[in-house]
């Protein structure tokens, strides 16, 4: 029909060819003043300002105690069934059963975080609160050497050179280092438990290298790795359309689906 206006394309608007810093259309935050009364004591202030890390570390220790206690009973049940003496809780902590179960899980967690930090540098997910905005130069992309507030920056930024180069990649390096350390400990402790099971079946023990190249070692690793990447994929995609009011891991409840959080 003459003079008809063509329909607007479905989905997000086309990306601009130029990368530039633009403000988000999401509502800006506002300061509401201190949530604590002036009379709040030291402990209450620590819980208020550091509550997230305190609770997470506390949950780690509680679950670690649960794993250790239950694993001890499982190990001793296996000892009884094979006519072997039970071990004390302290002795259990030095067994391959405890080490393999612990470090194969730590290994997958640190691998997950290392990949996530690195992938979010270069890859985007439109509409996800876990992604940078496509075609926007974000503050995290800026070169710290050109910072207008250099005098207030952490000392590695002011130092510059190789120290700054390490510091600007320190998060991914830390997770990668912890992954390699956990993978190594998985191999060195897991081989003890692996050899115990082999000897119970009349098979000769293997070296750490032999265990690390065995299908058993990689089965233990991959069964954890796949679940970590699944949970990351779920977090990235679910935050496009799902919301949790009050959580920084979610976009504002009224934010459009295809608007990527800044």
C-alpha beads as a LAMMPS data file, in Angstrom:
LAMMPS data file: protein, C-alpha beads

262 atoms
261 bonds

1 atom types
1 bond types

-500.0 500.0 xlo xhi
-500.0 500.0 ylo yhi
-500.0 500.0 zlo zhi

Masses

1 110.0

Atoms # bond

1 1 1 0.000 0.000 0.000
2 1 1 1.397 3.404 -0.933
3 1 1 2.584 5.506 1.945
4 1 1 2.471 2.607 4.391
5 1 1 5.058 2.618 7.155
6 1 1 7.146 -0.593 7.170
7 1 1 6.826 -2.632 10.393
8 1 1 9.550 -2.278 12.997
9 1 1 11.968 -5.214 13.123
10 1 1 11.513 -7.719 15.926
11 1 1 14.128 -8.181 18.644
12 1 1 16.762 -5.740 19.894
13 1 1 17.789 -2.701 17.851
14 1 1 20.708 -3.069 15.474
15 1 1 24.108 -2.361 16.997
16 1 1 25.905 0.820 16.090
17 1 1 29.187 0.466 14.226
18 1 1 30.861 2.824 16.643
19 1 1 31.735 1.738 20.169
20 1 1 31.094 4.561 22.560
21 1 1 30.152 5.195 26.131
22 1 1 26.422 5.803 26.503
23 1 1 24.290 6.082 29.610
24 1 1 21.974 3.235 30.497
25 1 1 18.233 3.866 30.282
26 1 1 17.823 2.001 33.549
27 1 1 16.891 4.205 36.501
28 1 1 19.835 5.634 38.355
29 1 1 20.584 4.635 41.913
30 1 1 20.127 7.033 44.769
31 1 1 21.774 7.207 48.160
32 1 1 19.420 6.758 51.049
33 1 1 21.911 7.608 53.769
34 1 1 23.432 5.190 56.261
35 1 1 21.223 2.246 57.173
36 1 1 22.869 1.928 60.566
37 1 1 22.219 4.199 63.533
38 1 1 25.167 6.174 64.818
39 1 1 25.109 4.097 68.014
40 1 1 25.763 0.803 66.160
41 1 1 28.611 -1.179 67.696
42 1 1 31.682 -2.630 65.992
43 1 1 30.222 -6.117 65.473
44 1 1 27.006 -4.803 63.980
45 1 1 28.963 -2.589 61.605
46 1 1 31.125 -5.503 60.459
47 1 1 28.055 -7.638 59.818
48 1 1 26.403 -4.770 57.935
49 1 1 29.310 -3.862 55.680
50 1 1 30.824 -7.341 55.248
51 1 1 27.799 -9.570 55.795
52 1 1 27.876 -11.206 52.360
53 1 1 31.432 -12.506 52.655
54 1 1 30.972 -13.421 56.336
55 1 1 27.869 -15.517 55.633
56 1 1 29.416 -17.201 52.591
57 1 1 32.575 -18.137 54.498
58 1 1 30.446 -19.396 57.403
59 1 1 28.388 -21.527 55.001
60 1 1 31.604 -22.896 53.523
61 1 1 32.856 -24.009 56.941
62 1 1 29.483 -25.492 57.914
63 1 1 29.231 -27.512 54.720
64 1 1 32.897 -28.495 54.961
65 1 1 32.236 -29.884 58.428
66 1 1 29.232 -31.754 57.040
67 1 1 31.271 -33.229 54.199
68 1 1 34.104 -34.239 56.528
69 1 1 31.846 -35.821 59.124
70 1 1 29.720 -37.763 56.650
71 1 1 32.760 -38.744 54.563
72 1 1 34.434 -40.108 57.675
73 1 1 31.472 -42.391 58.328
74 1 1 31.376 -43.495 54.678
75 1 1 35.100 -44.270 54.724
76 1 1 34.904 -46.268 57.942
77 1 1 31.899 -48.189 56.622
78 1 1 34.043 -49.183 53.662
79 1 1 36.875 -50.141 55.990
80 1 1 34.551 -52.415 57.994
81 1 1 33.152 -54.080 54.893
82 1 1 36.699 -54.944 53.776
83 1 1 37.836 -56.137 57.200
84 1 1 40.072 -53.107 57.746
85 1 1 40.378 -51.086 60.974
86 1 1 38.458 -47.851 61.309
87 1 1 40.379 -44.555 61.377
88 1 1 40.029 -41.521 63.588
89 1 1 38.638 -38.266 62.257
90 1 1 42.118 -36.723 62.223
91 1 1 43.526 -39.677 60.296
92 1 1 40.654 -39.465 57.826
93 1 1 41.698 -35.944 56.862
94 1 1 44.963 -37.377 55.517
95 1 1 43.289 -40.053 53.398
96 1 1 42.931 -39.982 49.638
97 1 1 39.177 -40.413 50.087
98 1 1 38.902 -36.992 51.740
99 1 1 41.443 -35.251 49.506
100 1 1 40.011 -36.488 46.215
101 1 1 36.432 -35.600 47.162
102 1 1 37.477 -32.110 48.295
103 1 1 39.879 -31.028 45.591
104 1 1 37.935 -32.362 42.607
105 1 1 35.127 -30.005 43.657
106 1 1 37.386 -27.028 44.340
107 1 1 39.027 -27.608 40.969
108 1 1 35.717 -27.259 39.116
109 1 1 34.693 -24.135 41.026
110 1 1 37.914 -22.273 40.276
111 1 1 37.835 -23.394 36.634
112 1 1 34.303 -22.058 36.370
113 1 1 35.225 -18.662 37.795
114 1 1 38.409 -18.341 35.726
115 1 1 36.506 -19.030 32.501
116 1 1 33.668 -16.718 33.515
117 1 1 35.968 -13.782 34.242
118 1 1 37.805 -14.258 30.932
119 1 1 34.751 -14.940 28.754
120 1 1 32.936 -11.835 29.982
121 1 1 35.813 -9.694 28.713
122 1 1 35.111 -10.561 25.090
123 1 1 31.627 -12.110 24.878
124 1 1 28.219 -10.547 25.429
125 1 1 24.696 -11.692 26.145
126 1 1 22.086 -9.152 25.204
127 1 1 19.618 -8.609 28.027
128 1 1 21.614 -10.426 30.713
129 1 1 22.596 -8.775 33.977
130 1 1 25.780 -10.863 33.850
131 1 1 27.087 -9.263 30.643
132 1 1 28.553 -5.971 29.573
133 1 1 26.421 -3.960 27.152
134 1 1 27.243 -4.785 23.536
135 1 1 28.782 -1.953 21.492
136 1 1 29.373 0.151 24.599
137 1 1 32.767 1.007 26.030
138 1 1 32.206 0.294 29.717
139 1 1 34.191 1.699 32.627
140 1 1 35.872 -1.683 33.126
141 1 1 37.237 -1.429 29.569
142 1 1 39.063 1.837 30.171
143 1 1 42.850 1.919 30.427
144 1 1 43.777 2.562 34.097
145 1 1 46.917 4.379 32.903
146 1 1 44.651 7.205 31.725
147 1 1 42.597 7.381 34.899
148 1 1 41.597 10.944 35.900
149 1 1 41.788 9.868 39.563
150 1 1 45.218 8.287 39.487
151 1 1 46.166 9.686 42.897
152 1 1 43.260 7.767 44.501
153 1 1 43.905 4.527 42.626
154 1 1 45.410 1.419 44.315
155 1 1 49.200 1.472 44.485
156 1 1 49.740 -1.027 41.618
157 1 1 47.969 1.421 39.293
158 1 1 50.157 4.289 40.471
159 1 1 53.267 2.104 40.195
160 1 1 52.567 1.148 36.591
161 1 1 54.723 -1.098 34.426
162 1 1 54.820 -4.838 35.026
163 1 1 53.138 -4.496 38.441
164 1 1 50.112 -2.837 36.842
165 1 1 50.053 -5.434 34.079
166 1 1 49.775 -8.156 36.699
167 1 1 47.221 -6.226 38.743
168 1 1 44.866 -5.557 35.836
169 1 1 44.717 -9.302 35.195
170 1 1 45.020 -10.422 38.825
171 1 1 41.463 -11.734 39.192
172 1 1 41.692 -14.227 36.339
173 1 1 45.271 -15.117 37.314
174 1 1 44.192 -15.850 40.894
175 1 1 41.364 -18.170 39.815
176 1 1 43.592 -19.892 37.230
177 1 1 46.307 -20.443 39.846
178 1 1 43.808 -21.884 42.312
179 1 1 42.454 -24.162 39.574
180 1 1 45.917 -25.526 38.757
181 1 1 46.666 -26.009 42.472
182 1 1 43.362 -27.830 43.043
183 1 1 43.858 -29.980 39.942
184 1 1 47.306 -30.948 41.197
185 1 1 45.993 -31.790 44.665
186 1 1 43.155 -33.773 43.105
187 1 1 45.763 -35.896 41.317
188 1 1 48.149 -36.326 44.255
189 1 1 45.467 -37.213 46.791
190 1 1 43.153 -39.074 44.428
191 1 1 45.873 -41.491 43.381
192 1 1 46.086 -42.741 46.984
193 1 1 42.382 -43.575 47.074
194 1 1 42.542 -44.985 43.533
195 1 1 45.405 -47.299 44.468
196 1 1 43.616 -48.479 47.613
197 1 1 40.712 -49.632 45.475
198 1 1 43.040 -51.274 42.938
199 1 1 44.862 -53.224 45.631
200 1 1 41.550 -54.436 47.066
201 1 1 40.921 -56.022 43.663
202 1 1 44.424 -57.458 43.402
203 1 1 45.619 -54.913 40.851
204 1 1 49.019 -53.169 41.011
205 1 1 49.189 -49.495 42.072
206 1 1 49.759 -46.727 39.513
207 1 1 51.832 -43.568 39.657
208 1 1 50.338 -40.104 39.996
209 1 1 50.968 -39.543 36.288
210 1 1 49.221 -42.816 35.525
211 1 1 46.200 -41.788 37.575
212 1 1 46.130 -38.271 36.079
213 1 1 45.943 -39.764 32.576
214 1 1 43.370 -42.390 33.483
215 1 1 39.706 -42.329 32.526
216 1 1 38.826 -42.368 36.247
217 1 1 40.594 -39.054 36.891
218 1 1 38.945 -37.325 33.943
219 1 1 35.555 -38.799 34.780
220 1 1 35.850 -37.284 38.253
221 1 1 36.814 -33.929 36.718
222 1 1 34.319 -33.748 33.851
223 1 1 31.354 -34.746 36.010
224 1 1 31.978 -31.584 38.033
225 1 1 33.025 -29.298 35.201
226 1 1 29.863 -29.873 33.166
227 1 1 27.632 -28.929 36.091
228 1 1 29.567 -25.709 36.674
229 1 1 29.219 -24.578 33.061
230 1 1 25.544 -25.522 33.104
231 1 1 24.947 -23.333 36.165
232 1 1 26.795 -20.427 34.532
233 1 1 24.767 -20.762 31.336
234 1 1 21.579 -20.827 33.420
235 1 1 22.615 -17.686 35.328
236 1 1 23.458 -15.768 32.159
237 1 1 20.281 -16.689 30.283
238 1 1 17.775 -16.730 33.144
239 1 1 18.612 -13.120 34.054
240 1 1 17.361 -11.996 30.642
241 1 1 13.724 -12.631 31.543
242 1 1 13.669 -13.548 35.249
243 1 1 14.020 -11.082 38.123
244 1 1 14.818 -11.007 41.810
245 1 1 13.990 -7.731 43.429
246 1 1 16.778 -6.444 45.648
247 1 1 19.542 -8.646 44.213
248 1 1 22.439 -7.083 42.274
249 1 1 22.556 -10.305 40.231
250 1 1 19.217 -9.336 38.658
251 1 1 18.154 -6.438 36.489
252 1 1 15.468 -4.120 37.916
253 1 1 12.092 -5.819 37.852
254 1 1 10.693 -3.325 35.340
255 1 1 13.708 -3.459 32.981
256 1 1 12.956 -4.588 29.402
257 1 1 14.108 -8.077 28.429
258 1 1 16.579 -6.921 25.800
259 1 1 18.161 -4.196 27.918
260 1 1 21.535 -5.299 29.220
261 1 1 22.345 -4.152 32.743
262 1 1 25.254 -1.734 33.118

Bonds

1 1 1 2
2 1 2 3
3 1 3 4
4 1 4 5
5 1 5 6
6 1 6 7
7 1 7 8
8 1 8 9
9 1 9 10
10 1 10 11
11 1 11 12
12 1 12 13
13 1 13 14
14 1 14 15
15 1 15 16
16 1 16 17
17 1 17 18
18 1 18 19
19 1 19 20
20 1 20 21
21 1 21 22
22 1 22 23
23 1 23 24
24 1 24 25
25 1 25 26
26 1 26 27
27 1 27 28
28 1 28 29
29 1 29 30
30 1 30 31
31 1 31 32
32 1 32 33
33 1 33 34
34 1 34 35
35 1 35 36
36 1 36 37
37 1 37 38
38 1 38 39
39 1 39 40
40 1 40 41
41 1 41 42
42 1 42 43
43 1 43 44
44 1 44 45
45 1 45 46
46 1 46 47
47 1 47 48
48 1 48 49
49 1 49 50
50 1 50 51
51 1 51 52
52 1 52 53
53 1 53 54
54 1 54 55
55 1 55 56
56 1 56 57
57 1 57 58
58 1 58 59
59 1 59 60
60 1 60 61
61 1 61 62
62 1 62 63
63 1 63 64
64 1 64 65
65 1 65 66
66 1 66 67
67 1 67 68
68 1 68 69
69 1 69 70
70 1 70 71
71 1 71 72
72 1 72 73
73 1 73 74
74 1 74 75
75 1 75 76
76 1 76 77
77 1 77 78
78 1 78 79
79 1 79 80
80 1 80 81
81 1 81 82
82 1 82 83
83 1 83 84
84 1 84 85
85 1 85 86
86 1 86 87
87 1 87 88
88 1 88 89
89 1 89 90
90 1 90 91
91 1 91 92
92 1 92 93
93 1 93 94
94 1 94 95
95 1 95 96
96 1 96 97
97 1 97 98
98 1 98 99
99 1 99 100
100 1 100 101
101 1 101 102
102 1 102 103
103 1 103 104
104 1 104 105
105 1 105 106
106 1 106 107
107 1 107 108
108 1 108 109
109 1 109 110
110 1 110 111
111 1 111 112
112 1 112 113
113 1 113 114
114 1 114 115
115 1 115 116
116 1 116 117
117 1 117 118
118 1 118 119
119 1 119 120
120 1 120 121
121 1 121 122
122 1 122 123
123 1 123 124
124 1 124 125
125 1 125 126
126 1 126 127
127 1 127 128
128 1 128 129
129 1 129 130
130 1 130 131
131 1 131 132
132 1 132 133
133 1 133 134
134 1 134 135
135 1 135 136
136 1 136 137
137 1 137 138
138 1 138 139
139 1 139 140
140 1 140 141
141 1 141 142
142 1 142 143
143 1 143 144
144 1 144 145
145 1 145 146
146 1 146 147
147 1 147 148
148 1 148 149
149 1 149 150
150 1 150 151
151 1 151 152
152 1 152 153
153 1 153 154
154 1 154 155
155 1 155 156
156 1 156 157
157 1 157 158
158 1 158 159
159 1 159 160
160 1 160 161
161 1 161 162
162 1 162 163
163 1 163 164
164 1 164 165
165 1 165 166
166 1 166 167
167 1 167 168
168 1 168 169
169 1 169 170
170 1 170 171
171 1 171 172
172 1 172 173
173 1 173 174
174 1 174 175
175 1 175 176
176 1 176 177
177 1 177 178
178 1 178 179
179 1 179 180
180 1 180 181
181 1 181 182
182 1 182 183
183 1 183 184
184 1 184 185
185 1 185 186
186 1 186 187
187 1 187 188
188 1 188 189
189 1 189 190
190 1 190 191
191 1 191 192
192 1 192 193
193 1 193 194
194 1 194 195
195 1 195 196
196 1 196 197
197 1 197 198
198 1 198 199
199 1 199 200
200 1 200 201
201 1 201 202
202 1 202 203
203 1 203 204
204 1 204 205
205 1 205 206
206 1 206 207
207 1 207 208
208 1 208 209
209 1 209 210
210 1 210 211
211 1 211 212
212 1 212 213
213 1 213 214
214 1 214 215
215 1 215 216
216 1 216 217
217 1 217 218
218 1 218 219
219 1 219 220
220 1 220 221
221 1 221 222
222 1 222 223
223 1 223 224
224 1 224 225
225 1 225 226
226 1 226 227
227 1 227 228
228 1 228 229
229 1 229 230
230 1 230 231
231 1 231 232
232 1 232 233
233 1 233 234
234 1 234 235
235 1 235 236
236 1 236 237
237 1 237 238
238 1 238 239
239 1 239 240
240 1 240 241
241 1 241 242
242 1 242 243
243 1 243 244
244 1 244 245
245 1 245 246
246 1 246 247
247 1 247 248
248 1 248 249
249 1 249 250
250 1 250 251
251 1 251 252
252 1 252 253
253 1 253 254
254 1 254 255
255 1 255 256
256 1 256 257
257 1 257 258
258 1 258 259
259 1 259 260
260 1 260 261
261 1 261 262
